[in-house]
């Protein structure tokens, strides 16, 4: 079997997700919340990540049901326009999630190097 000329470097992918009976929070919901915070709008946030408005609402509502608290304070459109902001709990959840995610990734990266550095060392010897 011929090897490709360019070989991508092997690396781990770690994902932090929260579950109850079903998945309720992970990187996708976190990204959606970040975009809502950035845009003050569910519609704009959904559009910015290629998601429909109805799907974004479904994701938010499912996460709220499973987490047991509201993530957004929203105002229906009208003459003044609508909008959405994160609740204090959502802000805390998001920042805690991103911090935990970064810490887990760093720990996982170090463990990956500890246990699998031999793969890269062997591939260098074979060349």
GISUL-V815404 format. One record per pair of residues at least 24 apart in sequence whose C-alpha atoms are under 10 Angstrom apart, sorted by the first residue. I is the first residue (numbers start at 1). J is the second residue. If there is no record, write none. Layout:
BEGIN
I_J ; I_J
END
This chain:
BEGIN
9_120 ; 10_116 ; 10_117 ; 10_119 ; 10_120 ; 11_109 ; 11_112 ; 11_113 ; 11_116 ; 12_105 ; 12_108 ; 12_109 ; 12_111 ; 12_112 ; 12_113 ; 12_116 ; 13_105 ; 13_108 ; 13_109 ; 14_101 ; 14_104 ; 14_105 ; 14_106 ; 14_108 ; 14_109 ; 15_101 ; 15_104 ; 15_105 ; 16_97 ; 16_98 ; 16_100 ; 16_101 ; 16_102 ; 16_104 ; 16_105 ; 17_97 ; 17_101 ; 18_63 ; 18_66 ; 18_67 ; 18_97 ; 19_63 ; 19_66 ; 19_67 ; 20_63 ; 20_66 ; 20_67 ; 21_66 ; 22_62 ; 22_63 ; 22_66 ; 23_62 ; 23_63 ; 23_66 ; 24_59 ; 24_60 ; 24_61 ; 24_62 ; 24_63 ; 24_64 ; 24_65 ; 24_66 ; 24_67 ; 25_59 ; 25_60 ; 25_62 ; 25_63 ; 25_64 ; 25_66 ; 25_67 ; 25_93 ; 25_94 ; 25_97 ; 26_63 ; 26_94 ; 26_97 ; 26_98 ; 26_101 ; 27_94 ; 27_97 ; 27_98 ; 27_101 ; 28_59 ; 29_56 ; 29_59 ; 29_60 ; 29_63 ; 29_94 ; 30_90 ; 30_93 ; 30_94 ; 30_95 ; 30_97 ; 30_98 ; 31_94 ; 32_56 ; 32_59 ; 32_60 ; 33_60 ; 33_71 ; 33_72 ; 33_85 ; 33_86 ; 33_90 ; 33_91 ; 33_94 ; 34_86 ; 34_91 ; 34_94 ; 34_95 ; 36_72 ; 36_83 ; 36_84 ; 36_85 ; 36_86 ; 37_72 ; 37_84 ; 37_85 ; 37_86 ; 37_91 ; 38_85 ; 39_83 ; 39_84 ; 39_85 ; 40_74 ; 40_82 ; 40_83 ; 40_84 ; 40_85 ; 40_86 ; 41_74 ; 41_75 ; 41_82 ; 41_83 ; 41_84 ; 41_85 ; 42_72 ; 42_74 ; 42_82 ; 42_83 ; 42_84 ; 42_85 ; 43_82 ; 43_83 ; 43_84 ; 44_83 ; 64_90
END
